[in-house]
Amino acid sequence: MHMSQTPRELGYSMPPEWAPHRGTWLSWPHKEESWPGKFAPVPAVFAEMVRALAPREEVHINAGPEVERAARAALQAAGVGTTNVFFHPYPSNDAWCRDHGPCFVQRRVDGRVEEAIVDWGYNAWGNKYPPFDLDDVIPTRIGAEYGIRVFHPGIVMEGGSIEVNGAGTLMTSEACLLNPNRNPHLSKAEIETYLRDYYGVRHILWLGDGIAGDDTDGHIDDMTRFTDATTLVTAVEPDPSDENHAPLAENLERLRSMRDQDGRPFRILELPMPPALYQDDQRLPASYANFYIGNGIVLMPGYHPSTDGKARAVLAQAFPDREIVVIDSVDLVWGLGSFHCVSQQWPALPAR
């Protein structure tokens, strides 16, 4: 039987988030149960993201007709124009575009760059929040609209569960990818094969457990992020009485012994954690690691004045050529995610 070729065999790989963007994809928020009793302020937070991003890159928003009307009203109320903002008639179940949105890969052919989309399966983090059928088909709908080739690996994978450094290394977490609620039929080695085949990487690094309050079972984008091919920032919690102290300390230990695809250690910058945030007695997964890298900027979630400035200084060190834009995320994180969780980058195609 002839097996169709994988993206890796065809020369595709996933550009890192800091590579130049054509745009950012968002799925406009509308599911009130995702922010119980506190949905009202959430669209305004999205409007602030659009305000920061649209002058620098396209902003593409998935929204059915009613949601599009609500989105335009929210942007108008915030005084945010729709220049460089594009609406797409794709209804979503929820707003977490990092996990259900398109994963773009690129390859160079005859001196020009081509793009494709990987449409991983999506099951709302282990079937926690059905239905998710509308979210699951969004990448393929985007591919159809733009005439972009779409690959279907046929397994569950969320964008927030992986990080690439653009040079051949991918980082993920055992807590998420080895969870029996994702792909119980696959071994760790088999999952690694999918990661190599569809993200176009050759070197895979595994961290352990995620942070408290994270309903994704330990997404990497709340813990550790690449900021360039050789640098990463990782969240640390110095207070031994905090439940995040031990898992984050263990991840830091692992990172110190890890090497990149060429056998070199990483430059590691430690990112503080904000003070513990609770809503309705529930610990929230508030982490400064959930920033989003856009053209010329980094969108950093703000949580508390006592730590926001320290986190901003670390990110400014990691991204000396980008403006660090802090947007209050206390309301947004009640949905159990922040700016990275709700966004998906669309890498630019370099000029010939």
Residue pairs with C-beta under 8 A, 6 or more apart in sequence:
6 151
6 197
6 198
7 13
7 105
7 107
7 116
7 118
7 151
7 197
7 198
7 199
7 200
8 196
8 197
8 198
8 199
8 200
9 197
10 107
11 107
11 108
11 109
11 200
12 105
12 106
12 107
12 116
12 200
13 105
13 106
13 107
13 164
13 168
13 199
13 200
13 201
14 103
14 104
14 105
14 106
14 118
14 164
14 166
14 199
14 200
14 201
15 104
15 105
15 106
15 166
15 347
16 164
16 165
16 166
16 226
16 228
16 229
17 226
17 292
17 293
17 345
18 166
18 227
18 228
18 293
18 319
19 166
19 347
19 348
20 295
20 347
20 348
20 350
21 57
21 294
21 295
21 345
21 346
21 347
21 348
22 57
22 58
22 346
22 347
22 348
22 349
23 57
23 58
23 59
23 60
23 86
23 345
23 346
24 53
24 57
24 58
24 59
24 60
24 292
24 294
24 343
24 344
24 345
24 346
25 60
25 61
25 62
25 97
25 101
25 102
25 142
25 343
25 344
25 345
25 346
26 46
26 49
26 50
26 59
26 60
26 61
26 62
26 95
26 97
26 342
26 343
26 344
27 61
27 62
27 63
27 92
27 94
27 95
27 96
27 97
27 100
27 101
27 135
27 138
27 342
28 43
28 46
28 61
28 62
28 63
28 67
28 68
28 70
28 71
28 92
28 95
29 35
29 39
29 42
29 43
29 46
29 94
29 95
29 335
29 342
30 63
30 66
30 67
30 70
30 92
30 95
31 93
31 94
31 95
32 39
34 94
34 95
34 129
34 335
34 336
35 42
35 331
35 334
35 335
36 280
36 334
37 280
38 279
38 331
38 334
41 331
42 331
42 332
42 335
43 70
43 71
43 74
44 74
44 77
44 78
45 327
45 328
45 329
45 331
45 332
46 71
46 74
46 95
46 342
47 74
47 75
47 77
47 78
47 80
48 78
48 80
48 327
49 292
49 299
49 327
49 339
49 342
49 343
50 59
50 75
50 80
50 85
51 78
51 80
52 294
52 297
52 299
52 325
52 327
53 59
53 294
53 297
53 299
54 80
54 81
54 83
54 84
54 85
55 84
56 294
56 295
56 296
56 297
57 84
57 294
57 295
58 84
58 85
58 86
58 346
59 84
59 85
59 86
60 86
60 88
60 346
61 68
61 71
61 85
61 86
61 87
61 88
62 88
62 90
62 91
62 92
62 97
62 101
62 138
63 71
63 87
63 88
63 89
63 90
63 91
63 92
64 89
64 90
64 91
64 92
65 89
67 91
67 92
68 87
68 89
71 87
72 82
72 87
75 81
75 82
75 85
88 141
88 142
88 145
90 134
90 138
90 141
90 142
91 134
92 100
92 134
92 135
92 138
93 124
93 129
93 131
93 132
93 133
93 134
93 135
94 100
94 124
94 129
94 132
94 135
95 335
95 342
96 135
96 160
96 337
96 341
96 342
97 138
97 342
97 343
97 344
98 158
98 159
98 160
98 221
98 337
98 340
98 341
98 342
98 343
98 344
99 122
99 125
99 158
99 159
99 160
99 161
99 216
99 341
100 122
100 132
100 135
100 136
100 138
100 139
100 158
101 138
101 139
101 142
101 159
101 344
102 117
102 118
102 119
102 138
102 139
102 142
102 143
102 344
102 346
103 117
103 118
103 119
103 120
103 139
103 159
103 198
103 199
103 344
104 115
104 116
104 117
104 118
104 345
104 346
104 347
105 115
105 116
105 117
105 118
105 151
105 198
105 199
105 200
106 113
106 114
106 115
106 116
106 347
106 349
107 113
107 114
107 116
108 114
111 352
112 352
113 349
113 350
114 349
115 148
115 347
115 349
116 148
116 149
116 150
116 151
117 139
117 140
117 142
117 143
117 148
117 149
117 150
117 151
118 139
118 150
118 151
118 153
118 198
118 199
119 139
119 140
119 143
119 150
119 151
119 152
120 139
120 153
120 155
120 156
120 157
120 158
120 198
121 136
121 153
121 154
121 155
121 156
121 157
122 132
122 135
122 136
122 156
122 158
123 132
123 136
123 156
123 181
123 182
124 130
124 132
124 135
125 158
125 181
125 215
125 216
125 217
126 179
126 181
126 182
126 217
127 181
128 181
128 215
139 150
140 150
140 152
142 148
143 149
143 150
144 150
151 198
153 194
153 197
153 198
155 182
155 183
155 186
155 191
155 194
156 182
156 183
157 177
157 182
157 194
157 198
158 176
158 216
158 219
159 344
160 216
160 219
160 220
160 221
160 222
160 337
160 340
160 341
161 172
161 173
161 176
161 177
161 216
161 219
161 220
161 221
162 170
162 171
162 172
162 195
162 199
162 220
163 170
163 171
163 172
163 220
163 221
163 224
163 225
163 226
164 170
164 171
164 199
164 201
164 226
165 171
165 226
165 228
165 229
165 230
165 260
165 261
166 226
166 229
167 229
167 260
167 261
167 262
168 201
168 202
168 203
168 260
168 261
169 201
169 202
169 203
169 204
169 205
169 226
169 260
169 261
170 195
170 199
170 201
170 203
170 204
170 205
171 204
171 205
171 206
171 207
171 220
171 224
171 226
171 232
172 195
172 204
172 205
172 206
172 207
172 220
173 206
173 207
173 208
173 209
173 210
173 218
173 219
173 220
173 223
174 188
174 206
174 207
174 208
174 209
174 218
175 208
175 209
175 210
175 217
175 218
176 182
176 210
176 216
176 217
176 218
176 219
176 220
177 183
177 191
178 188
178 191
179 217
179 218
181 217
182 217
183 191
186 194
192 204
195 201
195 204
196 202
196 204
201 261
202 261
203 260
203 261
205 258
206 254
207 220
207 223
207 224
207 251
207 254
207 255
208 218
208 247
208 250
208 251
208 254
209 218
209 247
209 250
209 251
210 216
210 217
210 218
210 219
210 220
210 222
210 223
210 247
210 285
211 218
211 222
211 223
211 235
211 244
211 247
211 248
211 273
211 285
211 287
212 243
212 244
212 283
212 285
213 282
213 283
213 284
213 285
213 286
213 336
214 222
214 285
214 336
215 285
215 336
216 222
216 336
216 337
219 341
221 289
221 290
221 340
221 341
222 235
222 285
222 287
222 289
222 290
223 234
223 235
223 248
223 251
223 287
223 289
224 232
224 233
224 234
224 235
224 251
224 255
224 289
225 232
225 233
225 234
225 289
225 291
226 232
227 233
227 269
227 293
227 315
227 318
227 319
228 318
229 260
230 260
230 264
230 266
230 267
231 266
231 267
231 268
231 269
231 318
232 255
232 266
232 267
232 268
232 269
233 268
233 269
233 270
233 271
233 289
233 314
233 315
233 318
234 248
234 251
234 252
234 255
234 268
234 269
234 270
234 271
234 289
235 244
235 248
235 271
235 272
235 273
235 287
235 288
235 289
236 248
236 249
236 252
236 270
236 271
236 272
236 273
237 244
237 245
237 248
237 249
237 273
238 245
239 245
242 273
242 276
243 283
244 273
248 273
252 268
252 270
255 266
255 268
256 265
256 268
258 265
258 266
259 265
259 266
260 266
269 314
269 317
269 318
270 314
271 288
271 289
271 311
271 314
271 315
272 288
272 307
272 310
272 311
272 314
273 286
273 287
273 288
273 307
274 286
274 287
274 288
274 303
274 304
274 306
274 307
274 308
274 311
275 303
275 304
275 306
275 307
276 283
276 286
277 283
277 284
277 286
277 303
277 304
277 330
277 333
278 284
279 334
284 333
284 334
284 336
285 333
285 336
285 337
286 301
286 303
286 329
286 330
286 333
286 338
287 301
287 338
288 300
288 301
288 303
288 307
288 311
288 314
288 315
289 340
290 301
290 329
290 337
290 338
290 339
290 340
290 341
291 298
291 299
291 300
291 301
291 315
291 339
291 340
292 298
292 299
292 339
292 340
292 343
293 319
293 322
293 345
294 345
296 321
296 322
296 323
297 322
297 323
297 324
297 325
298 315
298 319
298 322
298 323
298 324
298 325
299 325
299 327
299 339
299 343
300 308
300 311
300 312
300 315
300 324
300 325
300 326
300 327
300 339
301 326
301 327
301 328
301 329
301 332
301 333
301 338
301 339
302 308
302 326
302 327
302 328
302 329
302 330
303 328
303 329
303 330
303 333
308 326
312 324
312 326
315 324
316 324
327 339
329 338
329 339
332 338
332 339
332 342
